[in-house]
Amino acid sequence: VLLLGSLTIVFGTLMAIRSDDAKKLLAYSSMSNGGYILVALSLGTTAGISGGLYHILAHALASSAAFLAIGAVSRVTGTTKMSELGGHIHEMPITYMVYLIAIISMAGIPPMGGFISKWMIFQSVIDNGLIFVGIATFFGSIGSFLYVFRPLSGVFIGQLKPQHNHVKEAPVFMVVPMVILSGISLF
């Protein structure tokens, strides 16, 4: 199970890095983070299990908020392809902030929950002397830092495409759940 979790981290990270579709990128990210959870729980140590359980919560909150943000973009633009998007930071500022908060946690940047849980998992792996698994978890963490920022730049920053000049913030029934998840994630 430990080996399967390590391979899942690496494979999910590599697939997310090469994806142009923001929804697929987030799905591969969840796959990779499932690998972290497998690794943590398979260690059977107190720190590993604690890190794995906390990672379930931290990733669920961040990933849900990120998926909802990309869903809101898809609702108003009709696409999730990053190559077809850009420049929505001014039209969708709340959605942008929700996505930004979510990816800070997903990338494992302090002080968010994703950092805490990944640190606990990595520490538990190192304490058990599992070098290959440690390399896989470190690779996944660095990779996630790279791939979660691609939709940020591809969707929200950059040049606004002419076909999306009409874009406005997502409807309130989509914005409220995103904001709630972001608030819980920050808490």
Residue pairs with C-beta under 8 A, 6 or more apart in sequence:
1 38
1 41
1 42
2 38
2 39
2 42
2 43
2 130
2 133
4 35
4 38
5 35
5 36
5 37
5 38
5 39
5 40
5 42
5 133
6 35
6 39
6 132
6 133
6 136
6 137
7 35
7 136
8 31
8 32
8 34
8 35
8 38
9 32
9 35
9 36
9 39
9 136
9 137
9 139
9 140
10 32
10 35
10 136
10 139
10 140
11 31
11 32
12 28
12 29
12 30
12 31
12 32
12 33
12 34
12 35
12 140
13 28
13 32
13 139
13 140
13 143
13 144
13 147
14 143
15 28
15 31
16 25
16 26
16 28
16 29
16 32
16 143
16 144
16 147
17 143
17 146
17 147
19 25
19 28
19 147
20 81
20 82
20 83
21 80
21 81
21 82
22 70
22 73
22 80
22 81
22 82
22 85
22 151
22 154
22 155
23 67
23 70
23 71
23 74
23 80
25 82
25 147
25 148
25 150
25 151
26 63
26 66
26 67
26 70
26 151
29 63
29 106
29 144
29 147
29 148
30 59
30 63
32 140
32 143
32 144
33 55
33 59
33 63
33 106
33 144
35 136
35 140
36 52
36 55
36 59
36 117
36 118
36 121
36 137
36 140
37 52
37 55
37 56
37 59
39 48
39 52
39 121
39 125
39 133
39 136
39 137
40 48
40 49
40 51
40 52
40 55
40 120
40 121
40 124
41 48
41 49
41 52
41 53
42 48
43 49
43 124
43 125
43 128
45 124
45 127
45 128
47 120
47 123
47 124
47 127
48 120
48 121
48 124
48 125
48 128
50 120
51 117
51 118
51 119
51 120
51 121
51 123
51 124
52 117
52 121
54 113
54 116
54 117
54 120
55 114
55 117
55 118
55 120
55 121
57 113
57 117
58 105
58 112
58 113
58 114
58 116
58 117
58 185
59 105
59 106
59 114
59 117
61 105
61 113
61 181
61 184
61 185
62 101
62 102
62 103
62 105
62 106
62 112
62 113
62 114
62 185
63 102
63 106
64 181
65 98
65 99
65 101
65 102
65 178
65 181
65 182
65 185
66 98
66 99
66 102
66 103
66 106
66 148
68 98
68 174
68 177
68 178
68 181
69 95
69 96
69 98
69 99
69 102
69 178
70 80
70 99
70 151
70 155
71 174
72 92
72 95
72 170
72 174
72 175
72 178
73 80
73 85
73 88
73 92
73 95
73 155
73 170
74 80
75 170
75 171
75 174
76 92
76 167
76 168
76 169
76 170
77 84
77 85
77 88
77 164
77 167
79 85
82 150
82 151
82 154
82 155
83 154
84 161
85 154
85 155
85 161
85 164
86 154
86 155
86 156
86 157
86 158
86 159
86 160
86 161
87 156
87 157
87 158
87 159
87 160
87 161
87 164
88 95
88 96
88 155
88 156
88 160
88 164
88 167
89 96
89 156
89 157
91 160
91 164
91 167
91 168
91 169
92 156
92 167
92 168
92 169
92 170
93 169
94 169
94 170
94 175
94 178
94 179
95 156
95 169
95 170
95 175
95 178
96 156
97 182
98 178
98 179
98 181
98 182
99 151
99 152
99 155
99 156
100 152
101 112
101 182
101 185
101 186
102 181
102 182
102 185
103 148
103 149
103 151
103 152
104 112
104 114
105 112
105 113
105 114
105 115
105 185
106 114
106 144
106 148
107 114
107 141
107 144
107 145
107 148
107 149
108 114
108 115
108 118
108 119
108 141
108 144
108 145
109 115
109 145
112 185
112 186
113 185
118 137
118 141
121 137
122 134
122 137
122 138
122 141
125 133
125 134
125 137
126 134
169 175
